[in-house]
Amino acid sequence: GLTMRFDVAVVVADERLAAERLSLATHRARMKSEQEAGRLALQEAERRMQKERTVMESLSAAVRAEAGGMDDEALRALESLLTVVPGHQEALLMRERLLQHRVRATADREMAAAKAAIEASRFTEAEAHLRAVLAVAPGHGEARTMLMRLQKIPRPAP
């Protein structure tokens, strides 16, 4: 009797100890899993913050460059930003505005050169400048009209 009760008590104690060890191992595994999840969440938050910092720095650089009349530099900053956040609305709008400004500036410069060439009776040169205007601004009515008028002017054979 006594030995059997002792044996049963030992088995029960062993089972309790095994259950406590399993519970402790499960708890440790859960804690390790939660620590890993926390570490991953922290890494993701750090990546998001770095991305936001890059976006803000690029946007700020683009605004400063545009304000300083450095459109090419502003466009480079915006392209950098758009590689990080392709659909960034403010950057897309600013890039479009800068590109339109570039087109207008080119068209204005070429129109001025065309008018100067016409004044100097350098009609072939004027045509080249007008074609340059139409290359960047196909709907430029004044350049189209001037080009049609120039093409009607008789010129000596080369």
Secondary structure, DSSP 8 states (H G I E B T S, - for coil): -HHHHHHHHHHHHHHHHHHHHHHHHHHHHHHHHHHHHHHHHHHHHHHHHHHHHHHHHHHHHHHHHHHTT-HHHHHHHHHHHHHHSTT-HHHHHHHHHHHHHHHHHHHHHHHHHHHHHHHTT-HHHHHHHHHHHHHH-TT-HHHHHHHHHHHHS-----
